[in-house]
């Protein structure tokens, strides 16, 4: 069952929804722990990594946390009820998700590792500001910044541009390599024609010797000169 991301909004047609936290207690004695079964789905609806709210629970409860993203297991040591964790999640949403101007959850976090600051920007109203970094979770966020989808898209665009440039350069190379072959064939044509004329001349000379007629020889020589000139 889903609930409003901002649970202070009672409108049932509220646009932003998230699933209720499902908690499962495992182990006994000192090894008891609470596994948040659907933490990945909850964090996705908040546009935050699942490690952030899990670590927030650990900071608020003074308990150790464990992350196993491959097996989709996010654990808080100790026994904790789902309703208690849901109330704590509201505090996380107020501090690290909702826009301070319009209370909209469509926000992104921006980490500046050099200045050790965490920025917050809202896609709905355009708000840009800084978060209060006094909470313990902020040190974890600074050490584990969220993936910036914008930078990933820019890298993809750059790689596509490089591929296009490489493709055009390859095309130019193929045209350059193909043109010399055409020039070679054009250079061989006059040589072949010259050899053909020589062969005709030799045949005609043999015919003149065999014929032994002056009129025929003159007629053949005139044809030969005409062919050589043209």
C-alpha positions in Angstrom: 0.0 0.0 0.0 1.4 3.4 -0.9 1.3 6.7 1.1 2.0 10.3 0.2 5.7 11.2 0.2 4.8 14.3 2.2 2.5 12.8 4.7 1.4 16.2 6.0 -0.5 16.4 2.7 -3.8 14.6 3.3 -5.0 14.7 -0.4 -5.6 11.2 -1.6 -5.0 12.3 -5.2 -1.5 13.7 -4.2 0.8 13.1 -7.1 3.9 11.8 -5.2 3.5 8.4 -3.7 5.8 5.9 -2.0 5.3 2.4 -0.6 5.0 1.8 3.1 8.1 0.5 4.8 8.2 -3.3 5.3 10.4 -4.4 8.1 11.4 -7.9 9.0 13.2 -8.8 12.3 15.8 -11.5 12.1 18.1 -13.2 14.6 18.0 -13.4 18.4 19.9 -11.9 21.3 22.9 -9.7 20.4 22.6 -10.7 16.7 19.0 -9.4 16.3 18.6 -7.0 13.3 15.8 -5.4 11.3 15.9 -5.9 7.5 14.0 -3.2 5.5 12.7 -5.4 2.7 11.5 -2.7 0.3 14.1 0.0 0.9 15.1 0.1 -2.8 11.5 0.9 -3.9 11.1 3.5 -1.1 14.3 5.2 -2.0 13.5 5.2 -5.7 10.3 7.1 -5.1 12.3 9.7 -3.2 15.0 9.9 -5.9 17.7 9.1 -3.3 20.1 6.2 -2.9 18.7 3.5 -0.5 21.8 3.8 1.7 20.8 7.4 2.7 17.5 6.6 4.5 19.0 3.4 6.0 22.0 5.4 7.4 19.6 8.0 8.6 17.8 5.4 10.7 21.1 4.3 12.1 22.0 7.9 13.1 18.7 8.5 14.7 18.6 5.2 16.6 22.3 5.1 17.4 22.5 1.7 15.7 24.9 0.2 13.2 23.7 -0.3 9.6 24.7 -2.8 6.9 24.3 -2.5 3.1 24.2 -5.3 0.6 22.9 -3.7 -2.7 23.6 -6.8 -4.8 21.2 -8.9 -2.6 18.9 -5.9 -2.0 19.4 -6.1 1.8 19.5 -3.0 4.0 19.8 -3.7 7.6 19.6 -1.7 10.9 20.9 -3.5 14.0 18.3 -4.1 16.7 14.6 -4.8 16.7 12.5 -1.9 15.2 8.9 -1.7 14.2 7.9 -0.7 10.7 5.6 2.1 12.0 8.5 3.6 14.0 10.8 3.6 10.9 8.0 5.1 8.9 7.8 8.1 11.3 11.6 8.5 11.1 11.4 8.4 7.3 9.2 11.5 7.5 12.1 13.3 9.2 14.5 12.2 6.5 12.1 13.5 3.8 11.7 16.9 5.5 15.5 17.4 5.8 16.9 15.8 2.6 14.0 15.5 0.1 11.4 18.2 0.2 12.1 21.6 -1.2 12.1 24.3 1.5 10.2 26.7 -0.7 7.4 24.7 -2.3 7.5 21.4 -0.3 7.9 19.5 -3.6 9.9 16.2 -3.5 11.3 16.7 -7.1 14.7 17.8 -5.8 18.4 16.8 -6.5 21.4 16.8 -4.3 24.7 18.4 -5.5 27.9 17.6 -3.7 30.9 19.8 -3.6 33.7 17.7 -2.2 36.3 20.5 -2.0 34.0 22.9 -0.1 32.3 20.0 1.8 28.9 21.4 1.0 25.6 19.8 -0.1 23.4 21.8 -2.5 19.7 21.2 -3.1 17.9 22.2 -6.3 14.1 21.9 -7.0 12.8 21.1 -10.5 9.4 22.4 -9.7 10.0 26.0 -8.5 13.7 26.4 -9.5 14.9 26.8 -5.9 18.7 26.4 -5.3 20.1 26.4 -1.8 22.4 24.7 0.6 21.6 22.0 3.2 22.5 22.2 6.8 25.4 19.9 7.2 25.3 19.6 11.0 23.4 16.3 10.8 25.5 13.1 11.0 24.1 11.8 7.7 25.8 14.7 5.9 29.3 13.3 6.5 28.1 10.0 4.9 26.6 11.8 1.9 29.8 13.7 1.4 31.8 10.5 1.4 29.2 8.7 -0.8 27.7 11.3 -3.3 24.8 10.3 -5.4 25.3 9.5 -9.1 24.9 12.6 -11.2 22.7 11.6 -14.1 23.5 14.9 -15.9 27.2 14.1 -16.0 26.5 10.6 -17.3 24.4 12.0 -20.1 27.1 14.5 -21.1 29.6 11.7 -21.3 27.3 9.7 -23.5 26.9 12.7 -25.8 30.6 13.2 -26.0 31.2 9.6 -26.9 28.5 9.8 -29.6 30.2 12.9 -31.1 33.6 11.1 -31.1 32.0 8.2 -32.9 30.5 10.4 -35.5 33.8 12.3 -36.0 35.7 9.0 -36.3 33.1 7.7 -38.9 33.5 10.9 -41.0 37.3 10.7 -41.0 37.1 7.0 -42.0 34.8 8.0 -44.9 37.3 10.7 -46.0 40.1 8.1 -45.9 38.2 5.7 -48.1 37.5 8.4 -50.7 41.2 9.4 -50.6 42.3 5.9 -51.1 39.8 5.2 -53.9 40.8 8.2 -56.0 44.4 7.1 -56.8 43.0 3.9 -58.2 41.0 5.9 -60.7 44.0 8.0 -61.7 46.0 4.8 -62.3 43.4 3.4 -64.7 43.3 6.7 -66.6 47.1 6.7 -66.9 47.1 3.2 -68.3 44.7 4.0 -71.1 47.1 6.0 -73.4 49.7 3.3 -73.0 47.3 0.6 -74.1 46.2 2.7 -77.1 49.8 3.3 -78.1 50.5 -0.4 -78.0 47.4 -1.2 -80.0 48.6 1.3 -82.7 52.0 -0.3 -82.9 50.5 -3.7 -83.3 48.3 -2.3 -86.2 51.4 -0.7 -87.8 53.3 -4.0 -87.7 50.4 -5.9 -89.2 50.1 -3.3 -92.0 53.8 -3.4 -92.7 53.7 -7.2 -93.1 50.7 -6.8 -95.4 52.6 -4.3 -97.6 55.5 -6.7 -98.0 53.2 -9.5 -98.9 51.1 -7.5 -101.3 54.0 -6.1 -103.4 51.6 -3.6 -105.0 52.5 0.0 -104.8 48.9 1.2 -105.0 47.8 -1.0 -102.2 50.8 0.0 -100.1 50.1 3.7 -100.5 46.4 3.1 -99.6 47.4 1.1 -96.5 50.0 3.7 -95.4 47.5 6.5 -95.7 45.0 4.6 -93.5 47.8 3.9 -91.0 48.8 7.6 -90.8 45.2 8.6 -90.4 44.8 6.2 -87.4 48.0 7.4 -85.8 47.1 11.0 -86.1 43.6 10.5 -84.6 
